[in-house]
Amino acid sequence: MEMRVDVTNRDEMLVVGFAVRTTNADEMDPARAKLPALWHRAGAPGAFAHVPGRVDENLYAVLTDYESDHHGAYTQIVGTAVRTVPRLPEGMVAVRVPAAQSLLVEARGPMPQAILEAWQRVWKHTENGGTPARSFGTDLEVHHPGGADLYVAV
């Protein structure tokens, strides 16, 4: 399936949330997967209620510190967008998401299946030498009531 490629400029933003370091291979193995627990924690009602200066009620996932490509380790932070970095609640980190030219990939439908399918389209684009090529800088998922939007840095 050919991926429709929309290139957009994503603005810089700040995200405060919980972080894990993982690999896609680990995430395919339920015994080693770290993301389900991360999402469970971040998605709990009121998880970010005490974080001041929130921009909206969306959940943001930042994928960063790529070791290599989509086969290597990376860090995922799931949290809330803020205007300024507050005093961090215990166990949370703040990450600055730099402005970047990004591929915009929409994920619609039941989660987490829709987001997984969107990432599979991105991986296929990468492996097929699609242009523009991924930079493996900082990628962003914006989860909102209608689904999720992936901003993949190029």
N, C-alpha and C positions, 0 to 999 in steps of 0.2 A: 504494500500500500504506500503510495507516494505521500510524503508529508507536505502539507501546505505550509510554506515557510513565510511567516510574517516577521519582519525584523522591525524592532521598535527600540526606542531609547528609554531605558528605565532610570528613574530618578534615584538619587542616593536616599537611603533611609536607615533608621536605627531600629533594631529589633532586640527585645529583652525576652529571654526565655531559658529553657532547659536544653542542655547539649549532650550529645553522645558522639563517639567516634566509631565508625563501622565500615563495612564493605558491602557491595551488592551481593557477593557470594554468601556472606554471613546472613544477610537478610532473607535469602532463599531457604535457609535452614531454620525452622521454627525453634530449635534448641539454642541457636546462637543469635537469633534476631534481637536487636535492641530497639528498633523503631516502634514496634507495637506498644511497648511499655512507655516509651517517650511520648507517643501520641495519646496514650491513655491518661498520662499525667497532665499533659498540656491541655487536653480536651475536657478535663474535669470541670464541672460547673464552678465558676469563680476562681479558676486557677490563677488568673492575672488581675483579679478585681482590685488587689492592693497595689498594683503598679500604677503610679501617677503618670499623667500626660499621655494616656493612650490615644492613638489616632482614630481607631475604629474598633469594631468587635471581631474583625477577621482574625484568623490564625495564619501566621506566616511561618514557613519553613525555609531556613537558609542553609544551603549546601555549599560548603567552603573548605579550604585547606585540603584540596585534592592532592593526593600523593602522586598521581600520574594521570590516568584517564578513568573511564567508568569501571575499570577492573580493580583500581587501587582503593586505598582507604580514603575516607573523607569524614568531615564533621558535619553533623546536622543539628541545627538549633531550631526548636519549635517554640514560638512565642507570639508576642504582640508587638505591633509597631508603636513607637513612642516618639514624641517631639524632641525630648532631651533625655539623656541618661540619668535616671533617678539614682538614689542610693539603692543598690541592688538588694532585693530580697534574697535571703539565704538560699543557696543552691542554684541561683540564676546567673546567667552571663549576659553581657551586652555585646552586640556585634554591629559594626557599621557595614552596611551593604553598599558598596560603591556604585555610583551611576555606571551603567554599562549598556552597550548595544547588545540586545538580546533577541533570541528567537522567542516568539510568543506562541505557546502551545496550550490550547484550551482542553480541560478535562471536564466532561459533563457526564452525569449518570451516577450510579451507586458507587460510593467510596468503600474501601480503597481501590476497588477494581479499576475505576476510571483513571485514577492518577497513575496506577501501574501501567496501564495501556498507553498513557501519554508518554511516560518515561521510555517504554519499549519503542515507541516511534522515534524518540530522540536518540536512543542507542543505535537504532537501525540507520538513522540519518548519519550518525557519527561513523559507523562501521562501513557504510557505503560511500564514505568520502563526500558527504553532502556539503554544499556551500550555503551560507558561510559556515566555516568550521567552528566547533566549540573551542572556547579558550580554556575551559576548566578553571575559570576564575571563581566567581561567586554566583551561584544560581539561586533562584528564589521561587517558592510556591506561595501563591496567595489563595487561601481557602476561604470561600465566602458562601452565602446561602445558595447561590446558583451552581456551585461546583468549585473548580480550582483553575487558576491560571498559572502556567509555568513560564518563568522568564529564564531562559538558558543563555548564559553569557557566550558571546561569539567574538 
